[in-house]
Amino acid sequence: MTDELGIRRGHALRAAVEHGLVGEQEPVVGLLDITGIEQSATALHAAFATPGVEITHTFAVKAASLVPVLALLGECGLGAEVASPGELALARAAGIPAARTVLDSPAKTVAELREALALGIAVNADNPQELARIDALRQESGSASPVGLRVNPQIGAGSIGAMSTATSTSKFGVALRDPGAEEWVLRAYAERPWLNRLHTHTGSQGVPLELMAAGVRAAYELAERINAAAGRQQVTVLDIGGGLPVNFDSDETTPSYADYAGLLRAEVPGLFDGRYGLVTEFGRSLLAKNGTVLARVEYAKSAGGRAIAVTHAGAQVATRTVFVPDAWPIRVQALDAKGREKAGEPVVQDVAGPCCFAGDLVAKGRPLPLLEAGDHVALLDTGAYYFSNHFAYNSLPRPAVHGYTARTDGTVEFVPVRTAQSEAELIAESGGGLPPLRRGL
């Protein structure tokens, strides 16, 4: 699979230049491997499939907030995990049914909750105040929505603090180890016979599988205590979140869904004995390997003896990589003017973006074949978040995104996923249609 991924990508990069998807007018573009996405979804289904266990796999919309991508994943049997009204609107536009949609967010408004409950979408309450709002809304108009409670097992951080959701002071969920917290949770379920789900999300980039499994085990054991106290199977579904980390060092997919599911079967065997339905919320791991940012090299220069390639891919598309490079490094491939992998002895150089600040570098001191004006760079493993977290610095427009199918004979078919943002759209987004501000108002 690893070789196939690289071969398909190589064909697509060359074809994107040949077809003019990247060039003078469109100096940066996003590419998504449709075959790779389908293979990722298949691997997820296969890893967790268990006779007698109902499993709903949802995709974390924040990882790729693109309607055609959500629709493709829907065709592959996935639902949507949404965390805002916008993400819910995108999921609905993609045709994701309510029965396969989960609403998570630490800051849901009453209006958001009312809409979700009216649509029959599953809701995971983040805290006691939100659960009280749901109480009131259910009394107001009723609802068939499954409702759960998000808990934080407080089991520690991974290597990226900002991505760790199960720390002692995380903003997410009910902190289980705080004084009186578990007692409140047991009481909340005892008072609400309709509260039938339990949610935790420990995984994220930088979090090892063992810590992820420990978080799931804590939620499972809590569900067992809730059900024992109720004297019945009150919690019927465990939402174990997502967050499988991605290897950004090579094309290898490691850890795999099979690795994670195997560890869960060993560490939390009761999860798969048929008493609980399961929900997952993977995002980055489904898309990262299947996406590439392709950009032109506008200039090649040097400073202080360091070669610098100035490209059109910087903080506007690779925001986390630019601002937190140690936590979010990405591989950069040097390509020639025709989009083919460039040969030549490696030269230590910086790969810079177009933004007007000195730190706009996607790679610093990276040994690559020497890049020249008119060449291209490919930022690998950028299928997740890089196309949905656009940073509008310098009013740089959102680039186009294309899906592709690369065949064994080297031919490539492209389909549009998102058109490039036009100047008119950028101006409108920036208040261009509104009257000017007047002095003295």
Disulfide bonds with the S-S distance in Angstrom:
none
